[in-house]
């Protein structure tokens, strides 16, 4: 593109000097004289950018569209792309002629670009519609000539191809590197290329170049920051969360969404986070949040155990997310996700031991000695499938003519548990008159209601639900292998009540704390107030990012040690053993 110098003031719009000569020079001078409505340079500067249209011939219908603006890179491409995409929405526009040139006014060191496009239409009505649209678009085009940022956003609004979007992303990434050279290096381009190849095309089509570039930058920053932190503390999990409001869609079909970007490192190769973990964590605080279909994207660097996750949620009815929503998620989401990290465990292969079942049948039958005895039951976990938990249930009772048979009792459907009778056996007689029988059942319970934050299965609660269903069918019965569990449940509830008064209401963390108490038989004997004090202190210590030893009280001695070194617990157990303290005098817990 040649640069033509225009003399100032005396005849500022004539074109002199060595660049263009002959008919082309004369034609260019005529075009500029028609566009410029002043001979004063100062007035010309105030008018910039100048955007005009002129109706051409009627056969075929044409329209001449011209632009004069301060010189900027890709200015003509912007002018052409906006007109081609939006002058006649959803219709193809013919372009028989296009022209652009840069020139300057030396007096004020002003460099200008002149663009002209001749558009051809199939009908006169189409040209009239284009004229109306062009008048409306003038303001937007003018803003785009002054602001490269607005020009990019305008093109994204009007719709651009994936190739053009990739070029825009590349430019934005390059600008980030130039603006923040200490933060972004050449490896940012590698992240960009990987993202552009791995992100599905439908995902890219519905999101702006700015949006995609932000995802690339966040993924890069999370990787660098997490690698720095784990280099200092290899046994520490680092979890970064970023939230920002966005709009996704094309043209007029926009959706208000909340974008959630997460970076995390795993401490074990078998740990993982997925879409369902992230969505459940968000819905725990914002129940009305719904997943935007096709918005989940993730990458995992296996060698470094790093993962980047991205997901979008929206509210029904095009309602956006409030500032209060973002405040809650920014405060709670990272710690909540940390609890939801799931770990793969090898399934157990152990065929059912019939000898053990027979022994259990004899034991439960032996507990029923009197006619007035309640039914006795033993509930034992057997296995789990993808969807269900399976329990063995043995029920012993004294039966009579007025008792309903086990087959009648368990024939009726129950709300949550499915019962299948394996066998009903006569196992003796009470007072030489009343037969005693044992029913062997298999119980199936849906797994979903008993999944905890980290998707571990709470067999404790599942067993409690099974017992509740049995009481609905049998009435009161004696739970032979659940006495200790009932006492633990009672004590844990007492601790929860005390802890809630201290505004420490993380039930998931409290359960982990209580069931980590050693020795196990002391869980039903501890003072709930002491345990509540110890849990509150441990919760506060976990929120601190430093190693420390805290003594809460000295009678009894309650001590908390916060460390990133896993072997400390082993060393501490050795020290306590060497002290030769009574077994019941030392109680430990770990989180």
N, C-alpha and C positions, 0 to 999 in steps of 0.2 A: 504494500500500500504506500503510495508516494505522499510526501508532505508538501503542500502548496502554501506559499507565503502570501498573505493578503496585506497590501499597504494600508496604513491607518488613516482615518479621518477624512483627508482630502477626497479620496474616492476609495473608501476602505474595503469595498467588496469586489473591486476589479482584481483579476488574477494576473499578476505580472511575474517576471522572473523565469528562469529556465525550467520548469517542470513540464507543464502541459502546453502544447501548441496546437494550432489548427482548430478544426471543428469540435473536437472533444473539449478543448479549453473554453471555446465560446459557449458550448451547451452547458457546461458546468457553471459558468458565470451567470447565465440566464437563470438557472435553477436557484442559485443563491440569492439573486436579486429579487426573485419572486417570493422567496421565503422570508428574507429580512425585510422588516417594515421600518427600518431606521437607518440613518447614515452615521449615527453617533455610537461609538464603541461602548460608552458607558451605558447607554440604553440597551444595547445589544446584550451586554452581560446580564442585565436585570431580567431580560426576557428568557434567558436560557433555563431549561431546554425548550427549544421551539419544535412543536409537533403539529403538523398540518396534514390535511387530506384534500384531494381534488378528484372530482369525478372525471373519468376518462371516457372512452367510447362506449356505445351501447351494443355493438355487435362485434365481438362478445362484450358483455358488461365488464368494465374494468374500474379500478380505483387506485389512485396514486397516493401513497402514504410516505411522508418524509419526516426526518428527524435531524435536528442539529443540536448537539450537546457537547459538553466538555469531554475531551478524550479520556476513555477508560478501556482497559483490556476487556475483550469479549463484548463490547457494547453492541456491535451489529448483530452478533449471535443472540443476545438477549432480545433485541428489537424483533428479529425475525422469528425466534421461538415463541414469543408471546403472541404475535399476530397469527402465526400459523396454527397455534393450538387453540386460540380463543376468539379470533375475530368472528368466525362462524362456528359456534360450539357443535361438536359431533359431526362436522362436515369437512370435507377436504377442500382446500383452497388452492387454485392454480397460481403459480408465480412465474409469469413469462419473463420478468425483468427484475433484477436486483442490483444495487450499486452502492458502494461505500468508498469514502476517501477521507483522509486526515488532512487538515490545513491549520494555519496558525495566524495570529495577529501579533506581530513583533512588539508593538508599543506596550502592550500589557502582558506580554509573555503568555498569551492565552492559546492553548492548543484545543482545536475543535475536531469533531467527527461529523461528517454528513452521511446520512443513510437514506436510501430511497428504495421502496419496494412497490412494484406494480402487481396488484392482485386481480385475478380473473375469476368471474363467477358464472354459474350456469344460467341464472335468471336475474332480471332487474330487481325482483323482490329480495333475492339473496344479497345483492349489492346494497340495497337500502337498509337491510338489517345489519350488514357489516358497518355501514356508516354510523348507525345509531350506537352499535357496540363500541366502535372506535372512539366516539365522543366520550363515552363512559370510561373507557380504558386510559384516556390521556393522563389523568391524574396518577394512576398507578404506574404507567410507563415513566412519567416524569420522576416519581420517587425512585424507581428502579435505576434511572440514569445517574442519580446522585448517591445512592447507597447500594454497594454490591451485596450487602446482607439482604436488603429488601428485594433486590433483583432475584436472588436465589430462592427466597421464600415465595415470591410471586410465581416463579416458574414451577415450583413444587406444587403450588396451589392449582395452577392451570394444568399440571400433568406433564411429566417428562418421561422419556424412555429409560429403561434400566441402565443402558450404556451411558446416557447423559448423566444419570444420577451417580453412577460410579465415578465419572470424571469430577463431578462436584464434590463427592466425598474425598477424593484424592486431593483436591485443592484445599479443602478445609483441614485435612490432616497435615498437609504441608504448612499451612498457616499456624497451626498449633505448635509445630516443631520450631518455626521461626520465632514465634512469640514467647514460647517457654522452652528454650533450648536445654535448660538444666533438668527439666521434668520429662521431656519427650526426646528420644533419640531415634536413630534410623530403624530400630526394631519395631517402631510403631507402624511402619509400612507393612512389615510382615504380619502383624496383627490384623491390619486392614485387609490385606489380600486373603488371609485365612477366613476372616468373617464374610467377605463378599462371596467366597466360594462355598462356605458352609451354610449360610443363611438362605433358606428357600426363596425362590423368586416371588411367590405370593406375599410373603412377609415384607420383602423389599418394596414391592409395588405400592403397598398401603402405608408406607412410612417415608417421611421426608429424608433428604440427604443429611440435613442437620441432625435429625433424630438418629440415623444410622451411624453417623460420625461420632455422636455422643456415646453410643453403645461401644464403639471401638475404643474410644479414649478411656472409658470407665474400665473395660476389661483389661486394658494395658496398665492403668494406674493400680488396679487391685492386685495384679500380678506382682508389680514392683514392690508395693507396700507390704504385701503379705510375705514375700520372699525376704525382705529386710527384717521383718519382725521374727520370723521363724529361724533366721540365721542366728539371732541372739538367744531365742528360747525355742529350741526344736520340739519340745514336748507341749507347746502351747497351741491351742486352736485359735486362729484369727478369723473373724467373720466381719465383713464390711457390707453395709447396706446403704443404698442411695435411692431416694424417692423423688420423682418429678412428674408434674402434670404434663400431658401431651395430648395431641389430637392425631388420630389415625384415620385413614380412608382416602378417597379420591374425590376431587372436585367438590360437589355439594354434599356428599355423603360422609360427613365427618362424625367421629365419635370421640367424646371426652373420656380419656382413660387416665389411670394412674400407673406409671411405669415403675417397676421395682427391679433394681439391679443388685445382685448379691455376689460377693467374692468370698470364697472359703477355702481353707486347707484342711485335709483329712489327716488324722493321726494313724490311720490304718488303711490298707488297700481295700478292705472290705466295707469301709464306711461309704455312704453316699447320701445325696439329697436329690429329690426329684420334684417335678411340677406339683404333685399332690402334697408334699411337705410344705412347700412355699405357700400354696393356696390355703391350706388349712391354718397355717400360722396367721395369714392376713385375715381370714374369716373369723378367727378367734377374737379379734379386736373389732373388725368391721363385718358383722354377719351379712350385711346387705351387698357386700362386694361379690361380683361374679367374674369368672375368667373370660377374657376376650378370646374367642376361638382362634387357634393358630398363632397365639402370641408368645408361646413359650419357646425359649432358645437357650441352649446350654453348650458349653465346651468344657472338657476336662483334660487337663494335662497329667497323664498317668505318671510320668516320670517324677514330677514334683508334687503330685497329689493335690493339685490346685484345680478348682472348678469355678467357672463363671456361669451364673444363672440369670436369666432375664424373663420377666413375665409382666403382663398387663391385666389390670382388673378395671371394671366399670360398675356403675350403679344403674339400676333399671330406670327408664324414663329420661335418659340423657341428663341425669343429675350429676354434677361434678363433685369432686371430693373437697371437703372443707379444710381450712387450715388446722382445725382441731383434729381432724382425722389424721393428717400428716404428723402432727405433734405426737399423737399416741403411737403411731407406727414407728416413728424415729426413736422413741424412747424404749419401746418394748420388743420390736420385731427381731433385733439381732440376738438378744438373749433367748427369746422363744425359739428361734431357728436352731440355735446351738443345742437346745434340748431335743430337737426333732431329728437330729442326725441319726440315720438308721444304719445298722450294721448287719451284714449278711452272716447267717449262722448255718452251718451244715445241718441238713435234716438228719434225724436219728432213725436208724433202722433197728427196730427191736420187736420181733414178733411177740404176740401175747403169750404170757406164761400161764397155762391152764392150771398148773400145780399151785401157783401162787394164788389164783382165784379160788381154788378149792379150799386152801388154807384159810383165806379170808372169810369164805362162807361159813366154815366151822367156827371161826372166832366170833363172828357177829351173831350166829345162832346161839352160841354159848352164853351170850349176854342176856338173852331173853329167858327168864326163869319163872316168872309169875304171870298169872292170867291178866293181872292189872297193868303189866308193863306196857309202856308206850312202844310203838315200833322203833327199832334201832336201825340206823343207816350208816353206811360207809360210802363216801364219795371219793374216787381216785381219778386223777387226770390220766388219760391214756395217750392221746396224740392230737395233733392239729393238722388240718388240711388247709388249702388256700382260703377257704371261706368259713370253716367251722372248727370248733373245739369239741373233742370227744372225751366223755367221762364214763368210767365204770361205776355203777351204783348197785350196791347190795342192800336190800331191805329185809329185815327179819321181823316177824310178828307172830302173835298167837291168833289163830283164826277160829271162827265159829260160824254157825249157821246164819247169823245176821250180818256178817262181814261181806262186803262186795269183793269179788275176785280181783286179783291184780290186773287181769286182762280187761275187766270192765273199767277199772280206775284209770288205766293209762291209755285207754282207747280214745278218750276225749282229747281234742287238740288243746295245746297251751299257747300262750302269747309268744313265747320266745324259745322254748325248749322242745325238741322232738324226742320222744321216748320210744325205744324199741326193746321189747322183752326178749331176752335171750333164753331164759329158762326160769321155771318156777319149781322149786324142789321142796318136798317134805323132809324135815331134818330132825324130827323128834316129836315127843308128846309131853305136855305139861300136865301134872297131876293125873296122869294115866287116862286123860279124857280129852284134853284140848290139843289138837294138832298144831305143830309149829312149822312155819314155812319160810323160805327165803326166796325172794325174787331177784334175779340177776338182770339188770337193765343196762342198756347203752344209751346215753344221753348226748344229743347233738345240740350245740349252742352256737349261734352266729358269732363270728369273731369280731366283726366291725365295732360293736358298742364297747368293747373292752380293750381297744387299742389306746395306748398312752401317747404322749407327745412324740416320743422317739419311735413309735409304732411297735414297741414291745407289747406283748400281750399280758394283761393284768389277770392272771389266773385266780388271784385272790378274790377279785370282784366277780369274775365269772362263776366261781364256785358258790359265792354268796347268792347269785341269781338262781343258780340251780337249786340251792336249798329253799329259796323262796317259792319256786315253782312246785317243789315237792310238798311244801306245807299247804299250798292251795289244794293239792290233790289228796294228801293223806291226813291233814290236820297236824297236830303237834307230834314231833318225833325226837328221838335222841340222836344227836350227831356224834358218832363215836370217835371220829378222827378230826373234829373241828373245834374242840374245846379251846386249844391254845390259840387258834386263829381268831375265835370270838373275843378272847381276852386282849389280843393284840389290836384288834379293831377298836375295841372300847378305849384302850389307852391312847391309840393314835388320834382318836377323835378328841380326847381331852387335850392333847398337845396342840392340835389344830385350833381349838377354841382359845387357848392361851396365846398362841402365836398371832392369831388374827388381831388381837388387841394391840400388838406391837407393829401393825401394818406390814407384816411379813406374810403374805397370803399365797405364796408359791406352792401349791399343793403337790405338784410334780416333784419339786426339789425336796419338800418335806418327806414325802414317801421314800425317796431314794435315801435320805438321811436315816430315817427310822429303821428301814430294813437293812441298812449296812451296819447296825449296832452289833457288836461282838462282845461277849459270847451270846449266842442266839437266845438261850433260855433266860437271859436277863432282860429281854425286851418286855416281858410282862411284869417285871418287878421294879422297874426304874421309877423315879419320881418324875411325873410329867412336867413339873415346874423347872426342874434342873435341865431336862431334855429340851424344853422350850427355850431356855436361856442359851443353851449350847447351840441350838439351831439358828437362833437370831444372830448370835455372834459369828457363826460360820457363814451365814448369808451375807452379812456385811463385809466379812473378810474376802469373800469371792468377788465382790465388786471393786476391791482395791487392786491396783496393779503393782504390788510390791510384796516382797517376802517379809513375813513378820511372825512373831510369837505373841499371843495375847492371853493373859491370865484373867479370866472373868471373875473368879472367886476362889478362895483357898480352903473352904470347908463345906462340902467336898471340893477338891481341886478340879476346876473346869478350865482346860487349856485348849487353845486353838493354834495350830501351826499351818501357815499358808506357804506353800512352796510349789515350784514347777518340777521338782525332782521326785520321780515316782518311787525311787528306792528308799526315800526317807521313812516311809511307813514300815518297811521291812526292818530297817535299822532300829526304829523306835520300838517295835515289837520285841526285838532281841534285848534291848535295854530293860524293858519292863519284865521280861522273863528272868533276867539276871537279878532283879530286885527281889525275886521270890515272894511276891505279894500274894495274898490269898486270891484264888481264882475269881471269886465274885467281887473283889474290891476294885477291879480295873475294867472299865467299859470304853471301847473305842468305836469311832465311826469315821467314815471318809466320804468325801464328795469330789 
